[in-house]
């Protein structure tokens, strides 16, 4: 016969294990990222953010305008220099489930904090 303490230890272990299993099966952590410009849903989200796949090319083709802000360095504002960029898998926190081009950029670009 087990006492109350043993019962609660076993109950919490089972509930905790169940919660961990639920967390991993419901998360997108195991899902492959979709390239922004090749997936319709990612492309629609990116368009809403003004995302361009190649910042230098977009500036050259005048698809985006240079800012009138003093000391603005547009070529530094690439995804690779953004705080929302995940270097290990080219992910973007603003575009969940989508892989972005390190040379791309969007209107939500925010410099990395040092």
C-alpha positions in Angstrom: 0.0 0.0 0.0 1.4 3.4 -0.9 1.0 6.5 1.1 -0.4 9.8 0.0 3.0 11.3 -0.7 4.0 8.5 -3.1 0.6 8.8 -4.8 1.1 12.6 -5.5 4.7 12.1 -6.6 3.6 9.6 -9.3 0.6 11.7 -10.3 2.7 14.8 -10.8 5.3 12.8 -12.8 2.6 11.5 -15.1 0.9 14.9 -15.6 4.3 16.6 -16.1 5.3 14.0 -18.8 2.0 14.4 -20.5 2.4 18.2 -20.6 5.9 17.9 -22.2 4.6 15.5 -24.8 1.8 17.9 -25.6 4.2 20.8 -25.9 6.4 19.1 -28.5 3.6 17.6 -30.5 1.7 20.9 -30.9 4.7 23.1 -31.5 6.2 24.0 -34.9 9.7 23.3 -33.6 10.0 20.1 -35.6 8.4 21.5 -38.8 10.6 22.4 -41.7 10.7 26.1 -42.6 9.2 27.1 -46.0 11.1 29.6 -48.2 9.3 32.9 -48.1 9.2 33.4 -51.9 8.1 29.9 -52.7 5.2 29.4 -50.2 1.9 31.3 -50.8 1.2 31.9 -47.2 4.7 33.0 -46.3 4.7 35.2 -49.4 1.5 36.9 -48.4 2.7 37.6 -44.9 6.0 38.9 -46.2 4.3 41.2 -48.7 2.4 42.8 -45.8 5.8 43.6 -44.2 7.3 45.0 -47.3 9.8 42.1 -47.5 12.2 42.0 -50.4 14.3 38.9 -51.0 17.5 40.8 -51.9 17.9 44.3 -50.5 20.7 45.5 -52.7 18.9 44.4 -55.9 15.6 46.0 -54.7 17.4 49.3 -54.1 19.1 49.1 -57.5 15.8 48.4 -59.3 14.1 51.1 -57.2 11.5 48.7 -55.9 12.0 50.4 -52.5 12.9 54.0 -51.8 15.9 55.2 -49.8 14.8 56.9 -46.6 15.3 60.6 -46.1 16.6 60.0 -42.6 20.1 61.3 -42.0 22.9 58.6 -41.7 20.5 55.9 -42.9 22.6 52.9 -44.1 20.2 50.8 -46.2 22.6 48.0 -47.0 23.2 47.4 -43.3 19.4 46.7 -42.8 19.5 43.1 -44.0 17.8 40.2 -42.3 21.2 38.8 -41.2 21.7 42.0 -39.1 18.2 42.0 -37.7 17.4 41.0 -34.1 14.5 38.8 -35.3 16.7 36.7 -37.6 17.6 33.1 -36.7 21.1 32.5 -38.1 21.0 28.7 -37.7 18.0 28.1 -39.9 17.3 31.5 -41.6 14.1 31.8 -39.6 12.4 35.0 -38.7 10.4 35.6 -35.5 8.0 37.9 -37.4 7.4 35.4 -40.2 7.0 32.1 -38.2 7.4 29.0 -40.2 9.1 30.8 -43.0 12.8 30.9 -44.0 14.1 34.3 -45.2 17.0 35.2 -47.3 19.9 36.6 -45.1 20.3 39.4 -47.7 16.6 40.3 -47.6 14.9 43.0 -45.6 11.5 44.3 -44.4 9.8 47.2 -42.8 10.1 45.6 -39.4 13.9 45.5 -39.4 15.4 46.1 -36.0 19.1 46.2 -35.4 20.6 43.6 -33.1 21.3 44.8 -29.5 24.9 44.6 -28.5 
